[in-house]
Structure formats: C-alpha cells, structure tokens
Amino acid sequence: MAKRETRDERRSSNRIEANLAVELSAQISTGTLQMLTESINISTGGVYCSVKSEVPLLTKVLLNIQLPKFGAHKSTQVVRCEGIVVRCEPASQRSSALHGARYDLACAFQNLDDETQGLVNEFILWKILRPAGL
C-alpha cells in the first residue's frame, strides 16, 4: 500500500515564520476583494496569512508583500506578484487570537520574475542565517 504524504512532506520549499504586511486583491463573484493583513509565514513558493473573509480556492490574487530592511537593502522592499489560493480554511485558534482572523489562507506564487524570486530567496536566507534578536 502506498504511503500517503502529509502536507509538510509535499512542500518543495521550507517556510520561515515572518510577520509581513500583505495587501491582497482579487476579483470574485461578488466584486472586488481587497484586504490588508499580515503573513504567518513565507517560502519561495508562497505565503500563508490570516484573513477575515473567505476566498474561494483557485482564485487568482494580486499580492503586495512588504519586506523589512534586511541584508544590503537599506529600505523596505515590496514583492509585487500574482498568486493563486491553494487553501482557505477556518482560522486556527492562534490566528484568531492574534489577528482576529476567520480564515487561514495559503497562496502559491505564480509567474515570479527572476528579480522578484531572487528578492524572496534572499530574504528567506537572511532570516535563516541572521543571529537571533536582530
């Protein structure tokens, strides 16, 4: 019998905890959806955040993710990209308590250009390698 993979085993990239400002917008059946929220974690493949409104699976979204000053970057950087909703489920107790969220939302990045992918990769590496407390 084949072994069933868990969600973590299917991931192709590691996630790091990061509380980043995220602006999300999408066209849904009821009109334009726009939300400001905060990420829970990010990877080279996508972002996980808490939101107050349900977003249908496979919805295409526009994301603006604000990265803090890091490494050689002397100012904040904004990752602007497309994404697709791959999971939207009732919020965990932690998300509800911290963010007043009703849903936890996972978006996979789509069509990142080389510069944007490099910026995300650089931020993740910086978070992994930096000394604690900085």
JODARA-V29306 format. One record per backbone hydrogen bond with DSSP energy under -0.5 kcal/mol. NH is the residue of the N-H (numbers start at 0). CO is the residue of the C=O. If there is no record, write none. Layout:
nh = {NH:NH}
co = {CO:CO}
This chain:
nh = {9:10:15:17:19:21:22:23:23:24:25:27:27:30:32:33:34:36:37:38:39:40:41:42:46:47:48:49:50:57:58:60:61:62:63:64:65:65:66:66:69:72:73:76:78:78:79:80:80:81:82:83:84:85:86:88:90:95:96:97:98:99:100:101:102:103:104:105:106:107:108:109:116:117:118:119:120:121:122:123:124:125:126:127:128:129:133}
co = {5:6:41:39:17:36:63:21:34:61:32:25:30:27:25:31:23:21:49:19:47:47:15:45:106:40:104:37:102:84:55:82:24:80:22:78:20:63:64:76:72:69:71:66:64:76:77:62:78:109:60:107:58:105:105:103:101:91:92:93:94:95:94:50:50:88:48:86:46:83:44:81:112:113:114:115:116:117:118:119:120:121:122:123:124:125:130}
